[in-house]
Amino acid sequence: MQLVTDTIAWLLDPANWGGNQGIVTRLLEHAVFSGISIAIAMAIAVPAGIWIGHTGRFAALGTNVANLGRALPSLAIIGLVLPITAAIDPQLGFKVYPTLVAMVVLAVPPILVNCQAGIAGVDRDLVEAARAMGMTERQIVRGIELPLAMAPILAGLRSASVQVIATATLGAFFGGGGLGRFLVEGIAQRDDGMTFGGVVLVAALALTVEGAFIVLQRVIRSPGLARMEGARAAAGAA
């Protein structure tokens, strides 16, 4: 009971919300860092997933790479990358880049697998009908496959985002910012309110992002179904 009281008291203390090391600043740092990690992972995984799903080539290789990424512990990746990045940049190479690499590696597998599965799962009759109508491969991807595969793609992004937000706290143990600083400093100061307050904030951010993706999936689902019906009608006409 004391732990709950201390956590609530810490969260409700106005002094903990302002300043360069306050909750607002740490929350923004965590959100920006997580967003950058997801953006880089998307730039890698989405094109690869679309290409593999559309062509059917190297599907087994893509799955194996994704499974390997899932099997690698984020802390181990940080430890492996840190000596290299620290030698290149003693500041950011120690505090930022190792965790960034680890978060990208963490985020790529769910995005890649879901994107590949979503594209590959589109009705092949629709794709063949589109080819028969003279559509180029790029037009097929953009006009048929991507809209119909948006639900699993968003599910992959949702999973990756929640994992990155929860795991990015590791960066604080190497001097990075974000909400993980409250865990590190709380443990160092034996301040249970700060420690578990940081845990609550990380969980709240993860749940907020997950809720936003759920809403986005529901909003996009209706247009996706409409496009599916239109594509099926065109296929039938063809």
Secondary structure as UniProt FT lines:
FT   HELIX           2..12
FT   HELIX           14..16
FT   TURN            20..21
FT   HELIX           23..55
FT   TURN            57..58
FT   HELIX           59..71
FT   HELIX           74..88
FT   TURN            90..91
FT   HELIX           92..95
FT   HELIX           97..120
FT   HELIX           124..132
FT   TURN            133..134
FT   HELIX           137..140
FT   HELIX           141..145
FT   HELIX           146..148
FT   HELIX           150..167
FT   HELIX           168..174
FT   HELIX           180..189
FT   HELIX           192..237
//
